[in-house]
């Protein structure tokens, strides 16, 4: 479950926003931008996932005069640190790559720069502004073991997961406390509001009918699924399951046609100390070469229909007949997260903060 850092720092937003108004990114010529990047010599990225040398090699080979410095952080930690440092007049990084649900706080504090994002035309699941772009996504999907379950009995839809025949053969992660929120949106009402009633009723029936083993995180339980220690896992992280499938594990994704994903977004800071290098790196990470390499290395989805035909995760989901859609940030509120997690922990019989911790 995500921790909402903005509750503690909301009073600071007005102060920070007044001190640092948003300005549009300067429109430098390509040559001026390169000369500026050479003088700056580096770009500093705060990010929520791996940013390894293989991912960066095309960029560093093309721009050897720009050193990429990364600091890996949880999204809520980045929010608190960014706001408090900005209040003190400190601006020590250039780009931010975190979950979309955390970015509104920093955006409300007027700490993000507008940018035209030239490589992202036609992308889906994007905001209606130019302060950031959703570049990759983490999807959540049911999975099952295709070896220990005879092919004729493979589950085919959501209702099949409620079958009592899975009693003692199912595994559920306590870390999936967002799951009821995902399906409340997936099965939303005609007026596009969350369908809590249907979501809660479904998961209560699944849990009561299958009496699942309770695991923590997603990697461990999915490994148990792959080894045959469990037959079905009603919800796991798609990229975790797909990595095991790519390695030959007898795991299949349930062909439910549509699943929910959460975006990670890339933003340029309004007071970036290395603005030219920041734009160079933003262009790289949203390019065909950079984004495909980044997404495939992490096993993530991309929101570009064109690049989705090339990236491994998007193609694998398509092979299972599955598409994904983003959970809109407006639904990721403290109230909704608490409602979902309280239900999840209660139904599974675990304590919040114990087996409910979110796995990276």
N, C-alpha and C positions, 0 to 999 in steps of 0.2 A: 504494500500500500504506500502511495506517495505521501510524504510529509509536506504539508503546505506551509512553506516558509513565509509566505506573504502575510500571514496573520500577525506574526510578531513585528514585521517591519512596515506594515501599512502606513503608520503615522509618518514615516520618513519620506514617503513618495512625493508629497507635495513640495517638501523642501528641496529634494533632489531635482525634481522636474523644473522648478523655478530657476535653479542654479545652472542647469545645463539643457537649454532648449534644443530640440532636434533641428538639425540642418541637413540639407540634401548633400549626398556625396558629390565631391567636385568632379567636373567633367574634364579630366586631363586627356591630352592626346596620349596615344599608346607610348610614344617615345618618352614623353615627360613622366608617364607613370613608371616606365622601366628605370629611368634615371633616378626617380624618387625612391623606388624600391632598392636600388643599388646603394643609395646613401643611407637608407634605413637599415639595411643589412639583415633584418630578421622579421619574423611574424610570430606573434604569440597567440596560441589557441587554447582556450579552456574547453574541455570536451568531456562527454559522459561515456565514451567507449574507446576501444583501442585506436591509436593513431600511430601505427607501426611504420618502420622504415620502408618495407615493401609497398605500402600504400602511398608513400611520399616520394618514391624514387623518380617517377616521371617529372614531378614538380621540381625536385632538387636538381635533377639533371638538366632541366631546361633553364632553371634560374639558380645556378650555383652560388650566386651572390646573396641569396636569401636563405637564412637558416631558420628552419621551422622548430619552434619551441612549444611543446605541449604540456599542459597540466591537466591531468585527469581528475574529475570531480563529480560528485553527485549533483544533480540538478538543484536540489534545495540548498545545498551548501554554496553552490555558485551564486544563487540568488542573494543569499544573506551577505556573502563576502562582497559581491559587486555593489550592492546598495550601500553598505557601510563604508566601503572604500570611496565610492563616489561622493558620499556626504563629506568625507575628509579631503576631497579634491584629488584623490588618487585614481589614476586610470592607467593600469599597467598591462592590459592585454588588448588584443585586436579583434578577435573573432570568438564567438560563443556557439558551441554545439551542444544543446541540451534538449530535454523533452519539451514538446510544445505546450504541455500543461503548465510548465514553470515560466515560460518566456513572457507572459502578459505582465508580470510584476515589474520586470526590468523595462519592458516597453512603456508601461505606465509612468515610470520614472524618467522617461525621455532620455534613455541611455543608448538607444539604438539609432543607427544612421540609415537613412533611406538609400536604397541602391536599385539600379534598374534590372539587375540579375539577368543579363542578356541570354544566358543559356537555358532559361527555364520556361520559355514560352510553350504553352500547351500542356504544362504539367497539371496533374490533378491534385486534389486535397490541399490547395494552397489558400493562404489568407487573402483577403481583399485589399491588401496594401503591400508596400514594398520594404517593410522593415525586416523581414526575414523570409526564408524559403524552407519548406519542409522537404528535406532531401532524402531521408531514409525512413523506414517504418518497421516496427515490430508487430507482427500479427500473432493472434492467439487462436488455436484450432484444436479440435478433438483429434485423438489418434488412437490406433489400436495395433496389436501384434498380429501380423498376417500369417504367422507360422503356426501358432498354437490355436488360432481360431480357424476352423475349416472355411474354405472360400465361400461355400454356400451359406455360411452364417455370418459373414462379415457385416458389421453394422453399416447402414447406408444413410441414415439421417439422425437428427437429434433425438427423435423418439426412441430409436433403437438403443440408445444409451441408458434408458430407464428400465430396460428389461431385467427382471429379477435373476435371470440366468447369469448375470455378471456378479452376483453376490459373492463377495470375497475375492473376486478376480479383477476388481477395479482399483485404481489408485488415483488419488486427488491430492494436489499440492495445497497446503495451507497458505502458501505464498500467493495463491491466485485470488486474493481478496477483492480484486477489481472485477472478477468474473461476473458477478451479478449485475454490475454496472454495464459491462460490455453487452450482455444479452438483453438488458433492459433497453439499450439503444438499438441493438440489432432487431429486436421485435417491437420497435417503437409503435406508438399509436398512429392513427391516420393524421392527426394534427402534429406529428413529428415530436411528440413528447415521450419521455421514458416510460416503458411499460413494466413498472416494478412488479405488479401483480403477477404477470405471466412469468417473468424472470424468477421471482422467488418461488412460485409454485413449481416451476420446472426443476430447479436445483434441489428443492426439498424432496421432490419425488425421486430424483436420481440418487441422492444420498441415502434416503430411507430404503430404496429398493435394492441398492447394490452394497450397502454397508462397506464402503471402500477403505482400503488402507490409506493412512494419512502420511504424506511425505512433506518435505520442506524444499523450497526452491523448485526449479524445473529440470535441471540437469540430472539430478539423482533419480527422481521418480521416472523420468523418461528413459534413463538407462535400465531401470527395473522393467519397464515395459519392453524394451528391446531384448532383454535377456529371457523374457517369458515369465518373470516373477509376477507380472500383472498382464491382463488381457486387454484392458481398455483404460485410457486416460482421458476423461471427458474434457479436459482443457490443458494444453501445454503451449509453450512458445514455439511458433512455427519454425524459426531458424534452428532451434535446438533439435527438434525432431528431424528436420531436413538434413542437418549435418550427419546425424546417425544413419539416415537413409542413404546418403551419398557414400557412406563408409560400408554399406552392405547390410545394415541391420534390418530385420524383418518388421519394419514399422511402416504403417501407411496412415495417411491423413484421411479423416472422415470426409467424404465428398459432400459437404454441406452447402456448397455453392457460394456462400457469402460469409465472410468473417470480419471481425473488427481488428483494427490496427491502431497503434499509437505512434505518432510521428516524432522524429528528432529533427530539430530545426537549426539552420545555420544563420547567424546574424553578425553584422559588422557593428562594432561599437562606435558610438557617436564621437567619442574622444579617443579613438584608436591612436596609440603612439606611433604606429607604422601604417598609415592609411593606404599608401600605394601598394605595399606588400600584402596588406589585408585584402585588397580588391583582386590582386593577382591570385591569391590563394582561394578566394571565394569563387573566382572564375574556374580555377582548376577543379575544385571539389564539386562543382556543378556541371563540369564538362563530361562528354561521353567517356573519355579516357579515365578521368579522375573518379567520377561517381561509380562507374562500372567496377573499377578496381576496389574502391572502398566498400561498396555494397557486397561484392562477391567475397572479399576477404572476411567480412563480418557475418556473411550469410543473412543479409538484410534485404528488405524490399525497397524498391524505388518508386517514386510517384510520377515518373516519366513514362508515358505509354510507349514512346519510341525506345527508350533504354530498357524498359521492362521486357522487350523481346530478346534482349541480349543477356540480362543479368540472371544468374543461376537460380536465385530464390523465386523471382517472379515466374520464370519458366517452369520451375518445379510445381509451384502452386497451380499454374494453368494446367499442367499435366493431370493434376488431381481434380480439375474442373472447378477450382476455387478462385474467387475474386475477393478483394478486400476493400474496405472503406475505412476512413479515418473516424475516430471518435472525436466529435467537435469539442474544442476546448471549453465551450460554454457549459458543457455537462460535467466537466472535471472540477467539481467544487468540493470544498471541505464537507459540506452537508451530504453530497452524493457518495463521496468516498467513505465517509463514516457509516452511512446507511448500508452500503454494500458490504463493508468489512465486518460490521457488527453481525449482520445476517450470516456471513460466511463462517466466521469463527464460532458462532452459536450453533449452527447446523453441524459443523465438523467436530464440535466439542473441544476446541483448542483455545488457548489464551492468546489474546492480541499481544503482540510484542515478543511472543515466544516463537512458536512455529509459524507465525504469520509474517515474518520479516520478508521483504521483497528481495529476490535474488537479482543481482546484476546480470 
